[in-house]
């Protein structure tokens, strides 16, 4: 905030905001006016509005130090009437805040006079902003309903006129230019706690050595993607990102350290919850947050799974908190999950592109028991690094080969499908398959190994039922047919044909007529000792 070098210094506790501004903020008025497009200074106490080159030297609006008024001496682009005197506050209200008296006076009260009023009125309800520090020193704010009469009892009725008033709640994430008032709605996003180190003081990765070590451990061979992920979180908090999942059956792998680092970095705009909070009808604990971290997670409920996936792309959310009327706000939440269940922390279908799953190895080397303190101290240097990384392309687009064919498609979540494919994700998808799908793969694989002379097996669902599941009433022919078609993606013959169902080597069977599924035998023509490993 600019320091005001004015002749009169008045006690802010004994003056109203309009008088305070008029008496102390003349030079600051000039600074604010110069932020308006086309407005430039032409002298110590005069400004011009440039429409063409000839306007550059004109003294269109002049401040008179004797009368303490601004006055327009000629026509100007601000449309300030000629000869009509304006106080500094009138200039602030009419031309900086475009006639919004409340916005102007609140700027003076809360920005210049450092008023610490914790109360706001949202629509017809009064709230008090309560700030508590967590164990890491992160200040976390919440809004609690406060009775109007209690405020009057504590401060008197006149105090209500000083309470800021907003139409509703909203979320407008910005880690660089924070504003509490957004379109006359109360912005629930919290001001970012940290400032990046000046570039001239930056000394490379040695300034964020422990942060670098942690990120290399967490993201491994995808380290660069991890840096892109964090840069987008910091610079473009509105951007959708994939669900980041860190899995490991072993303890002491650094998953919790990463979660704690994200809490330190993004402060009150992040939250750590448990899986039960997702299933709960009350979502106030996370609905207003930009980063939602779920630790030691295993989701058995199909409803919770769908809710997680929907949250990753949701545009708006209905906030449901106890004792507070529901309200709708934009939703920009990014989800991070940690789990000790490597096989099936969640059901992930084959087509799913919203997950980025990484298996985290065990930590090696000497433990740093003060690593959270080191990570917190390194944040300014790390932010300096992120700000000077190359700009990240966040718009969906296609990357083309020289011949014009599509090489890969960048999704609405920044990363390409190919970039997010990991062995851990593949394994989770395999384990997420329906039991019938996995059983069919085992049976068909075994059938192929026993009949290496058959190149393609032909069958319809009833053949599978009769051969492999004759007494299993859970697997109907219609269910088998659905799995063959939708899950295994097996193709059918182009037309009706005569075939031997699940033909076996050197065995003559009766043929039937139909339009069968085709399963190519991966063991065709391969001797037993050279049979391939088939990844299902």
Order of alpha helices (4+ residues) and beta strands (2+ residues): alpha-alpha-beta-beta-beta-beta-alpha-alpha-beta-beta-beta-alpha-beta-beta-beta-beta-alpha-alpha-beta-alpha-beta-alpha-beta-alpha-beta-beta-beta-beta-alpha-beta-beta-alpha-alpha-alpha-beta-alpha-alpha-beta-beta-beta
